[in-house]
């Protein structure tokens, strides 16, 4: 009873949390399996950003719990944001769940599973499900282990900060992730250095508001924020060739971060910059502390430093009280910023947030219309940008075989997925790729072998 399958819902931070849990479990003697039908223990690492994400996880848990009739010793656990948000109340709908662990207790999962296994192997009945959603000081420092695999790891997520103090009126994250907490800079740099020694070439720094990193723990030195100081230290690590980060807040894009794109060549020219709305009135209602004018200034400043900058964003359409005029302002700014990628969401009520109690909810059909308008603009933008790359040579980090196994895949510095033929020895190397054709989101090409190390 030691085969564990972990299914992850939601964001890259959830992916990183799942990887850390998997690494801790493997160190304790558990086997991590890829086939959910071959496991003795299933852990669902959940998301609460939208109701649909919670319902998807609840549906999965309800379906899987039927396995207990055939496998009495089967263990089902719910981890992460939904566990934190709902806690023991989940047992009303899912009484067969054995383990509910919140976002600050991932590191306790191995101990809890050990206890469940020991009790069942001894034939001792478990009195009730284990529920732990308590806050724990220092929990941000526990997401540091990486899962070792047979495949060469080329890129890695590194958690640097957890929690959020922004209190956006639509967002459940402050409730599910707690207050803002940063890891020590020296620990993060040591983790990145260790990953580089294992062959990792690209690091993505993760946090709920990653640009807020260390603002209460470290001094601003010479006008340089702690977050940029951290980027500088990771930039100095031999072997690390690319640095990305997510998810930032527009408030964090001071001059030092903008200028970093011009002086730190390992910092990729790709920015995820959440807009949420292009209407000042709606931004104020959302409790987002910037204006459409300030947002556009940031975009223009970044493009002035790096004209080839790639942008992605988050947008919410149909926020309570959003008028047609408000949406038109969002559409105008969305079009002007010329995004390469965007996550466009139709507003959904999240209980426990300020927006949940607001009047003047926008009808679903109108949300869908506004959503489609922005998606059409995004499609045209993406098609135009990828078409413009045909005939150019892009630097690509070779990640490994694609899903078909017939070709290889990698990403450009602008975070575009590429498919091409290559020798397996090139995995982990930066190679020049001649772009020959493109779809909305994928580039296809051939390696320019001159200068490539064999």
LOBAVO-855740 format. One record per residue (C-alpha): residue number from 1; residue in one letter; x negated, y, z negated. Coordinates in nm, 4 decimals, always signed. Layout:
num,residuo,X,Y,Z
NUM,A,X,Y,Z $
...
***
This chain:
num,residuo,X,Y,Z
1,X,+0.0000,+0.0000,+0.0000 $
2,X,-0.2586,+0.2545,+0.1082 $
3,X,-0.1681,+0.3494,+0.4657 $
4,X,-0.0641,+0.7160,+0.4839 $
5,X,+0.1052,+0.8998,+0.7678 $
6,X,+0.1269,+1.2804,+0.7437 $
7,X,+0.3703,+1.4755,+0.9617 $
8,X,+0.3177,+1.8514,+0.9724 $
9,X,+0.5745,+2.1173,+1.0533 $
10,X,+0.5029,+2.4852,+1.1132 $
11,X,+0.1932,+2.6982,+1.1287 $
12,X,-0.1815,+2.6478,+1.1532 $
13,X,-0.2125,+2.6927,+0.7770 $
14,X,+0.0141,+2.3918,+0.7322 $
15,X,-0.2068,+2.1980,+0.9733 $
16,X,-0.5105,+2.2921,+0.7679 $
17,X,-0.3375,+2.1965,+0.4416 $
18,X,-0.2455,+1.8567,+0.5880 $
19,X,-0.6017,+1.7987,+0.7018 $
20,X,-0.7342,+1.8787,+0.3543 $
21,X,-0.4818,+1.6421,+0.1918 $
22,X,-0.5788,+1.3701,+0.4395 $
23,X,-0.9495,+1.4204,+0.3608 $
24,X,-0.8844,+1.3999,-0.0153 $
25,X,-0.6769,+1.0847,+0.0282 $
26,X,-0.9368,+0.9152,+0.2480 $
27,X,-1.2037,+0.9937,-0.0140 $
28,X,-0.9773,+0.8178,-0.2688 $
29,X,-0.9581,+0.5033,-0.0556 $
30,X,-0.6378,+0.5628,+0.1407 $
31,X,-0.6172,+0.4986,+0.5144 $
32,X,-0.4817,+0.7777,+0.7327 $
33,X,-0.2789,+0.6290,+1.0208 $
34,X,-0.1420,+0.7878,+1.3387 $
35,X,+0.1605,+0.5576,+1.3704 $
36,X,+0.4447,+0.6391,+1.1332 $
37,X,+0.5813,+0.2864,+1.1709 $
38,X,+0.2547,+0.1416,+1.0362 $
39,X,+0.2455,+0.3383,+0.7098 $
40,X,+0.3297,+0.2555,+0.3491 $
41,X,+0.3386,+0.6233,+0.2506 $
42,X,+0.4858,+0.9093,+0.4548 $
43,X,+0.4181,+1.2701,+0.3628 $
44,X,+0.6119,+1.5497,+0.5320 $
45,X,+0.4302,+1.8839,+0.5085 $
46,X,+0.7108,+2.1296,+0.5620 $
47,X,+0.7839,+2.4845,+0.6781 $
48,X,+1.0426,+2.7328,+0.5484 $
49,X,+0.9967,+3.0297,+0.7803 $
50,X,+1.3245,+2.9462,+0.9587 $
51,X,+1.6222,+2.7416,+0.8528 $
52,X,+1.5844,+2.5220,+1.1619 $
53,X,+1.2392,+2.4113,+1.0421 $
54,X,+1.3796,+2.3086,+0.7035 $
55,X,+1.6723,+2.1233,+0.8620 $
56,X,+1.4361,+1.9349,+1.0914 $
57,X,+1.2293,+1.8132,+0.7944 $
58,X,+1.5395,+1.7262,+0.5915 $
59,X,+1.6751,+1.5279,+0.8851 $
60,X,+1.3484,+1.3407,+0.9207 $
61,X,+1.3356,+1.2622,+0.5474 $
62,X,+1.6953,+1.1378,+0.5510 $
63,X,+1.6249,+0.9127,+0.8474 $
64,X,+1.3018,+0.7748,+0.7017 $
65,X,+1.4451,+0.7110,+0.3552 $
66,X,+1.6467,+0.4237,+0.5043 $
67,X,+1.3179,+0.2309,+0.5239 $
68,X,+1.3309,+0.1848,+0.1477 $
69,X,+1.6053,-0.0763,+0.1897 $
70,X,+1.3632,-0.2901,+0.3887 $
71,X,+1.0449,-0.1732,+0.2122 $
72,X,+1.1214,-0.1139,-0.1578 $
73,X,+0.7631,+0.0007,-0.2216 $
74,X,+0.7658,+0.2549,+0.0616 $
75,X,+0.6773,+0.6051,-0.0654 $
76,X,+0.8250,+0.9227,+0.0814 $
77,X,+0.6830,+1.2623,-0.0158 $
78,X,+0.7766,+1.6187,+0.0767 $
79,X,+0.4984,+1.8770,+0.0542 $
80,X,+0.4494,+2.2431,+0.1295 $
81,X,+0.6758,+2.5409,+0.1804 $
82,X,+1.0165,+2.3708,+0.1763 $
83,X,+0.9145,+2.1759,-0.1328 $
84,X,+0.8129,+2.5029,-0.2963 $
85,X,+1.1281,+2.6818,-0.1855 $
86,X,+1.3814,+2.4165,-0.2862 $
87,X,+1.2026,+2.2122,-0.5519 $
88,X,+1.4077,+1.9516,-0.7370 $
89,X,+1.7234,+2.0707,-0.5582 $
90,X,+1.6019,+1.8658,-0.2595 $
91,X,+1.6885,+1.5534,-0.4560 $
92,X,+2.0584,+1.6384,-0.4307 $
93,X,+2.0444,+1.5727,-0.0575 $
94,X,+1.7468,+1.3331,-0.0610 $
95,X,+1.7631,+1.1212,-0.3808 $
96,X,+1.5191,+0.8627,-0.2413 $
97,X,+1.2279,+1.1071,-0.2146 $
98,X,+0.9485,+0.9982,-0.4501 $
99,X,+0.7278,+1.3076,-0.4485 $
100,X,+0.7893,+1.6814,-0.4113 $
101,X,+0.4722,+1.8923,-0.4208 $
102,X,+0.4514,+2.2687,-0.3699 $
103,X,+0.1975,+2.4831,-0.1900 $
104,X,-0.0348,+2.5326,-0.4871 $
105,X,-0.0556,+2.1624,-0.5765 $
106,X,-0.1789,+1.9905,-0.2599 $
107,X,-0.4912,+1.8769,-0.4458 $
108,X,-0.2746,+1.6828,-0.6914 $
109,X,-0.1290,+1.4562,-0.4211 $
110,X,-0.3974,+1.1820,-0.4550 $
111,X,-0.3401,+1.1558,-0.8314 $
112,X,+0.0363,+1.1407,-0.7930 $
113,X,+0.0129,+0.8699,-0.5255 $
114,X,-0.2308,+0.6737,-0.7422 $
115,X,+0.0228,+0.6856,-1.0257 $
116,X,+0.3083,+0.5726,-0.8014 $
117,X,+0.1023,+0.2867,-0.6574 $
118,X,-0.0200,+0.1698,-0.9982 $
119,X,+0.3325,+0.1674,-1.1400 $
120,X,+0.4751,-0.0277,-0.8490 $
121,X,+0.1909,-0.2780,-0.8383 $
122,X,+0.2472,-0.3386,-1.2103 $
123,X,+0.6204,-0.3777,-1.1572 $
124,X,+0.6949,-0.0788,-1.3775 $
125,X,+1.0050,+0.1134,-1.2628 $
126,X,+0.9583,+0.4838,-1.1976 $
127,X,+1.2020,+0.6814,-1.4089 $
128,X,+1.2438,+0.9709,-1.1652 $
129,X,+1.0850,+1.1442,-0.8710 $
130,X,+0.7688,+1.3475,-0.9276 $
131,X,+0.8300,+1.7198,-0.8733 $
132,X,+0.5480,+1.9733,-0.9068 $
133,X,+0.5955,+2.3233,-0.7708 $
134,X,+0.4212,+2.5143,-1.0499 $
135,X,+0.1747,+2.7911,-0.9755 $
136,X,-0.1908,+2.7130,-1.0430 $
137,X,-0.4735,+2.9613,-1.0776 $
138,X,-0.7539,+2.8945,-0.8328 $
139,X,-0.5452,+2.6711,-0.6064 $
140,X,-0.6664,+2.8652,-0.3017 $
141,X,-1.0106,+2.7126,-0.3604 $
142,X,-0.8898,+2.3532,-0.3227 $
143,X,-0.8304,+2.3652,+0.0550 $
144,X,-1.1902,+2.3020,+0.1510 $
145,X,-1.2199,+1.9364,+0.2590 $
146,X,-1.2228,+1.8377,+0.6260 $
147,X,-1.1167,+1.5038,+0.7677 $
148,X,-1.4021,+1.3071,+0.9235 $
149,X,-1.3020,+1.1282,+1.2457 $
150,X,-1.4725,+0.9170,+1.5091 $
151,X,-1.4212,+1.1964,+1.7614 $
152,X,-1.6616,+1.4865,+1.7671 $
153,X,-1.5118,+1.7903,+1.5947 $
154,X,-1.5678,+2.0997,+1.8059 $
155,X,-1.3412,+2.3533,+1.6346 $
156,X,-1.2154,+2.3867,+1.2793 $
157,X,-0.9723,+2.5870,+1.0691 $
158,X,-1.1133,+2.7411,+0.7510 $
159,X,-0.8707,+2.8661,+0.4872 $
160,X,-0.9965,+3.1922,+0.3346 $
161,X,-0.6898,+3.3395,+0.1685 $
162,X,-0.3434,+3.2308,+0.0576 $
163,X,-0.0298,+3.4107,-0.0495 $
164,X,+0.1183,+3.7433,+0.0520 $
165,X,+0.2011,+4.0700,-0.1237 $
166,X,+0.3648,+4.2427,+0.1724 $
167,X,+0.7296,+4.1656,+0.0838 $
168,X,+0.8706,+4.1923,+0.4355 $
169,X,+1.2478,+4.1811,+0.3946 $
170,X,+1.3010,+3.8920,+0.6375 $
171,X,+1.0253,+3.6643,+0.5070 $
172,X,+1.0303,+3.3775,+0.2575 $
173,X,+0.6493,+3.3361,+0.2523 $
174,X,+0.5809,+3.5355,-0.0678 $
175,X,+0.8174,+3.2946,-0.2454 $
176,X,+0.6735,+2.9788,-0.0909 $
177,X,+0.3038,+3.0750,-0.0952 $
178,X,+0.2814,+3.3035,-0.3975 $
179,X,+0.0756,+3.6157,-0.4537 $
180,X,-0.2288,+3.7034,-0.2441 $
181,X,-0.5390,+3.5055,-0.3500 $
182,X,-0.8802,+3.4937,-0.1789 $
183,X,-1.1561,+3.2343,-0.1902 $
184,X,-1.5120,+3.3361,-0.2826 $
185,X,-1.7027,+3.4556,+0.0232 $
186,X,-2.0041,+3.2383,-0.0566 $
187,X,-1.7851,+2.9253,-0.0634 $
188,X,-1.6303,+3.0068,+0.2729 $
189,X,-1.9683,+3.0718,+0.4345 $
190,X,-2.1059,+2.7467,+0.2876 $
191,X,-1.8079,+2.5572,+0.4327 $
192,X,-1.8655,+2.7128,+0.7757 $
193,X,-2.2366,+2.6334,+0.7558 $
194,X,-2.1567,+2.2693,+0.6732 $
195,X,-1.9150,+2.2479,+0.9664 $
196,X,-2.1777,+2.3927,+1.2011 $
197,X,-2.4240,+2.1257,+1.0874 $
198,X,-2.1670,+1.8637,+1.1907 $
199,X,-2.1310,+2.0076,+1.5403 $
200,X,-1.8415,+2.2508,+1.5004 $
201,X,-1.8825,+2.5413,+1.7406 $
202,X,-1.5637,+2.7408,+1.6846 $
203,X,-1.4205,+2.8598,+1.3522 $
204,X,-1.0703,+2.9986,+1.2994 $
205,X,-1.0321,+3.1852,+0.9701 $
206,X,-0.6853,+3.1358,+0.8209 $
207,X,-0.4724,+3.3311,+0.5770 $
208,X,-0.1153,+3.4496,+0.5306 $
209,X,-0.2457,+3.8051,+0.5748 $
210,X,-0.6011,+3.7234,+0.6744 $
211,X,-0.7052,+4.0866,+0.7137 $
212,X,-0.6301,+4.1439,+0.3427 $
213,X,-0.9075,+3.9024,+0.2484 $
214,X,-1.1006,+4.0002,-0.0645 $
215,X,-0.9635,+4.3520,-0.0895 $
216,X,-0.9392,+4.3251,-0.4696 $
217,X,-1.2523,+4.1155,-0.5130 $
218,X,-1.5213,+4.2850,-0.3048 $
219,X,-1.6300,+4.6442,-0.2456 $
220,X,-1.5978,+4.8195,+0.0872 $
221,X,-1.9628,+4.8594,+0.1844 $
222,X,-2.0433,+5.1452,+0.4195 $
223,X,-1.6819,+5.1592,+0.5320 $
224,X,-1.6772,+4.7872,+0.6122 $
225,X,-1.3907,+4.5898,+0.4600 $
226,X,-1.4503,+4.2520,+0.2884 $
227,X,-1.2818,+4.0742,+0.5799 $
228,X,-1.5251,+4.2195,+0.8315 $
229,X,-1.8128,+4.1469,+0.5915 $
230,X,-1.7004,+3.7830,+0.5948 $
231,X,-1.6858,+3.7762,+0.9755 $
232,X,-2.0392,+3.9183,+0.9836 $
233,X,-2.1684,+3.6399,+0.7580 $
234,X,-1.9985,+3.3650,+0.9614 $
235,X,-2.1331,+3.5313,+1.2767 $
236,X,-2.4871,+3.4869,+1.1434 $
237,X,-2.4522,+3.1073,+1.1086 $
238,X,-2.6607,+2.9184,+1.3616 $
239,X,-2.4472,+2.6826,+1.5686 $
240,X,-2.1207,+2.8737,+1.5349 $
241,X,-2.0543,+3.0225,+1.8780 $
242,X,-1.6968,+3.1481,+1.8471 $
243,X,-1.4901,+3.3088,+1.5715 $
244,X,-1.1131,+3.3616,+1.5674 $
245,X,-0.8670,+3.4474,+1.2913 $
246,X,-0.4960,+3.4358,+1.2159 $
247,X,-0.2607,+3.5704,+1.0996 $
248,X,-0.3429,+3.9394,+1.0501 $
249,X,-0.1267,+4.2414,+0.9749 $
250,X,-0.1428,+4.5642,+1.1803 $
251,X,-0.2268,+4.7465,+0.8587 $
252,X,-0.5588,+4.5582,+0.8507 $
253,X,-0.6852,+4.6912,+1.1840 $
254,X,-0.8963,+4.9758,+1.0552 $
255,X,-1.1853,+5.1158,+1.2618 $
256,X,-1.4363,+4.8638,+1.1215 $
257,X,-1.2380,+4.5658,+1.2514 $
258,X,-1.1730,+4.7282,+1.5893 $
259,X,-1.5417,+4.8130,+1.6248 $
260,X,-1.6402,+4.4570,+1.5269 $
261,X,-1.5085,+4.3368,+1.8634 $
262,X,-1.7660,+4.5537,+2.0345 $
263,X,-2.0690,+4.4570,+1.8240 $
264,X,-2.0119,+4.0911,+1.7262 $
265,X,-2.0280,+3.8809,+2.0431 $
266,X,-1.9086,+3.5610,+1.8702 $
267,X,-1.5781,+3.7282,+1.7787 $
268,X,-1.3515,+3.6175,+2.0630 $
269,X,-1.1615,+3.8801,+2.2586 $
270,X,-0.8257,+3.7401,+2.1492 $
271,X,-0.5988,+3.9081,+1.8940 $
272,X,-0.2752,+3.7888,+1.7410 $
273,X,-0.1080,+4.1147,+1.6375 $
274,X,+0.2473,+4.0717,+1.4983 $
275,X,+0.4769,+4.3532,+1.6088 $
276,X,+0.8127,+4.2145,+1.4813 $
277,X,+1.0018,+4.5126,+1.6256 $
278,X,+0.9331,+4.8148,+1.8444 $
279,X,+1.1923,+5.0301,+1.6681 $
280,X,+1.0761,+5.2515,+1.3837 $
281,X,+1.4190,+5.2287,+1.2252 $
282,X,+1.4120,+4.8478,+1.2269 $
283,X,+1.0488,+4.8361,+1.1128 $
284,X,+1.1460,+5.0465,+0.8113 $
285,X,+1.4427,+4.8167,+0.7413 $
286,X,+1.2044,+4.5195,+0.7620 $
287,X,+0.9650,+4.6908,+0.5163 $
288,X,+0.6857,+4.6832,+0.7735 $
289,X,+0.4465,+4.9711,+0.6849 $
290,X,+0.3584,+5.0979,+1.0332 $
291,X,+0.5289,+5.2740,+1.3225 $
292,X,+0.5589,+5.1837,+1.6897 $
293,X,+0.3188,+5.4707,+1.7600 $
294,X,+0.0562,+5.3342,+1.5197 $
295,X,+0.0972,+4.9855,+1.6631 $
296,X,+0.0339,+5.1128,+2.0156 $
297,X,-0.2730,+5.3037,+1.8912 $
298,X,-0.4194,+4.9761,+1.7615 $
299,X,-0.3580,+4.7987,+2.0926 $
300,X,-0.5141,+5.0842,+2.2892 $
301,X,-0.8135,+5.1036,+2.0528 $
302,X,-0.8821,+4.7315,+2.0897 $
303,X,-0.8556,+4.7495,+2.4681 $
304,X,-1.0912,+5.0477,+2.4680 $
305,X,-1.3525,+4.8340,+2.2912 $
306,X,-1.2761,+4.5181,+2.4923 $
307,X,-1.0884,+4.5889,+2.8191 $
308,X,-1.0494,+4.2126,+2.8737 $
309,X,-0.8765,+4.1608,+2.5360 $
310,X,-0.6017,+3.8972,+2.5187 $
311,X,-0.3024,+3.9679,+2.2943 $
312,X,-0.0322,+3.7561,+2.1344 $
313,X,+0.2387,+3.8694,+1.8958 $
314,X,+0.5420,+3.7793,+1.6845 $
315,X,+0.8808,+3.9355,+1.7584 $
316,X,+1.2160,+3.9043,+1.5826 $
317,X,+1.5244,+3.9875,+1.7870 $
318,X,+1.8659,+4.0407,+1.6336 $
319,X,+1.7507,+4.1640,+1.2932 $
320,X,+2.0576,+4.2796,+1.0933 $
321,X,+2.1668,+4.6177,+1.2209 $
322,X,+1.9470,+4.6085,+1.5334 $
323,X,+2.1304,+4.8146,+1.7941 $
324,X,+2.0943,+4.8022,+2.1695 $
325,X,+1.8848,+5.1192,+2.1456 $
326,X,+1.6579,+4.9533,+1.8878 $
327,X,+1.6142,+4.6515,+2.1106 $
328,X,+1.5412,+4.8718,+2.4114 $
329,X,+1.2568,+5.0329,+2.2158 $
330,X,+1.1236,+4.6838,+2.1374 $
331,X,+1.1522,+4.5844,+2.5025 $
332,X,+0.9644,+4.8980,+2.6130 $
333,X,+0.6788,+4.8458,+2.3672 $
334,X,+0.6667,+4.4723,+2.4406 $
335,X,+0.6318,+4.5435,+2.8116 $
336,X,+0.3764,+4.8211,+2.7593 $
337,X,+0.1489,+4.6013,+2.5451 $
338,X,+0.1349,+4.3386,+2.8234 $
339,X,+0.1084,+4.0328,+2.5980 $
340,X,-0.0465,+3.7087,+2.7143 $
341,X,+0.1458,+3.5035,+2.4584 $
342,X,+0.4274,+3.5717,+2.2133 $
343,X,+0.6321,+3.3895,+1.9531 $
344,X,+0.9812,+3.5318,+1.9936 $
345,X,+1.2316,+3.4375,+1.7251 $
346,X,+1.6035,+3.4942,+1.6937 $
347,X,+1.6610,+3.6239,+1.3419 $
348,X,+1.7911,+3.3578,+1.1048 $
349,X,+1.9099,+3.4141,+0.7493 $
350,X,+1.6675,+3.2956,+0.4820 $
351,X,+1.8300,+3.2827,+0.1403 $
352,X,+1.6272,+3.4652,-0.1222 $
353,X,+1.5180,+3.7450,+0.1118 $
354,X,+1.6467,+4.1041,+0.1180 $
355,X,+1.7684,+4.0703,+0.4769 $
356,X,+1.9914,+3.7752,+0.3884 $
357,X,+2.2323,+4.0091,+0.2118 $
358,X,+2.2408,+4.2801,+0.4776 $
359,X,+2.5629,+4.3588,+0.6592 $
360,X,+2.5938,+4.4080,+1.0349 $
361,X,+2.4525,+4.0718,+1.1419 $
362,X,+2.3961,+4.0504,+1.5185 $
363,X,+2.6103,+3.7896,+1.7014 $
364,X,+2.4261,+3.4740,+1.8088 $
365,X,+2.5030,+3.5266,+2.1770 $
366,X,+2.3478,+3.8732,+2.1644 $
367,X,+2.0381,+3.7374,+1.9898 $
368,X,+2.0063,+3.4812,+2.2666 $
369,X,+2.0372,+3.7467,+2.5371 $
370,X,+1.7701,+3.9670,+2.3802 $
371,X,+1.5476,+3.6648,+2.3277 $
372,X,+1.5734,+3.5747,+2.6957 $
373,X,+1.4939,+3.9286,+2.8103 $
374,X,+1.1613,+3.9211,+2.6250 $
375,X,+1.0847,+3.5651,+2.7364 $
376,X,+1.1284,+3.6710,+3.0999 $
377,X,+0.8869,+3.9615,+3.0517 $
378,X,+0.6374,+3.7299,+2.8810 $
379,X,+0.6571,+3.4759,+3.1638 $
380,X,+0.5828,+3.7421,+3.4241 $
381,X,+0.2944,+3.8806,+3.2170 $
382,X,+0.1412,+3.5362,+3.1674 $
383,X,+0.1772,+3.4429,+3.5337 $
384,X,+0.0119,+3.7688,+3.6382 $
385,X,-0.2772,+3.7277,+3.3933 $
386,X,-0.3506,+3.3648,+3.4818 $
387,X,-0.3177,+3.4320,+3.8550 $
388,X,-0.5753,+3.7066,+3.8171 $
389,X,-0.8232,+3.4541,+3.6799 $
390,X,-0.8186,+3.2379,+3.9931 $
391,X,-1.1595,+3.2613,+4.1566 $
392,X,-1.3342,+3.3834,+3.8417 $
393,X,-1.5782,+3.1918,+3.6221 $
394,X,-1.4723,+3.1567,+3.2575 $
395,X,-1.6743,+3.0340,+2.9602 $
396,X,-1.5016,+2.7237,+2.8230 $
397,X,-1.5706,+2.5261,+2.5056 $
398,X,-1.5294,+2.1585,+2.5963 $
399,X,-1.3063,+1.9982,+2.3315 $
400,X,-1.2591,+1.6457,+2.4642 $
401,X,-1.0277,+1.4336,+2.6825 $
402,X,-0.6853,+1.5747,+2.7617 $
403,X,-0.3637,+1.3925,+2.6670 $
404,X,-0.3737,+1.1798,+2.9798 $
405,X,-0.7318,+1.0705,+2.9186 $
406,X,-0.8054,+1.1287,+3.2869 $
407,X,-0.9567,+1.4754,+3.2500 $
408,X,-1.1137,+1.6991,+2.9861 $
409,X,-0.9762,+2.0040,+2.8154 $
410,X,-1.1107,+2.3165,+2.6519 $
411,X,-1.0303,+2.6806,+2.5862 $
412,X,-1.1545,+3.0095,+2.7181 $
413,X,-1.2580,+3.2893,+2.4828 $
414,X,-0.9134,+3.4343,+2.5535 $
415,X,-0.7571,+3.1141,+2.4151 $
416,X,-0.6331,+2.9845,+2.7510 $
417,X,-0.6147,+2.6054,+2.7821 $
418,X,-0.8228,+2.4652,+3.0686 $
419,X,-0.8165,+2.1213,+3.2342 $
420,X,-1.1146,+1.9942,+3.4339 $
421,X,-1.3391,+1.6952,+3.5034 $
422,X,-1.6536,+1.6625,+3.2926 $
423,X,-1.9052,+1.4244,+3.1468 $
424,X,-1.8286,+1.3165,+2.7869 $
425,X,-2.1766,+1.4420,+2.6909 $
426,X,-2.0516,+1.7979,+2.7434 $
427,X,-1.8046,+1.7824,+2.4526 $
428,X,-1.8972,+2.0630,+2.2134 $
429,X,-2.0803,+2.2667,+2.4741 $
430,X,-1.9940,+2.6023,+2.6267 $
431,X,-1.9719,+2.5599,+3.0027 $
432,X,-1.8909,+2.7892,+3.2987 $
433,X,-1.5658,+2.6908,+3.4710 $
434,X,-1.4621,+2.8076,+3.8171 $
435,X,-1.0852,+2.8669,+3.7981 $
436,X,-0.9117,+2.7186,+4.1021 $
437,X,-0.5421,+2.7252,+4.0110 $
438,X,-0.3190,+2.8287,+3.7249 $
439,X,+0.0223,+2.7832,+3.5684 $
440,X,+0.1861,+3.0118,+3.3121 $
441,X,-0.0231,+2.8702,+3.0274 $
442,X,-0.2915,+2.6419,+3.1753 $
443,X,-0.5967,+2.6944,+3.3953 $
444,X,-0.7453,+2.4263,+3.6214 $
445,X,-1.0944,+2.4337,+3.7620 $
446,X,-1.4343,+2.2799,+3.8250 $
447,X,-1.7554,+2.3100,+3.6272 $
448,X,-2.0311,+2.5299,+3.7601 $
449,X,-2.3113,+2.2937,+3.6644 $
450,X,-2.6063,+2.5266,+3.7134 $
451,X,-2.7496,+2.6045,+3.3708 $
452,X,-2.5339,+2.3495,+3.1869 $
453,X,-2.7314,+2.1340,+2.9454 $
454,X,-2.6999,+1.7614,+3.0264 $
***
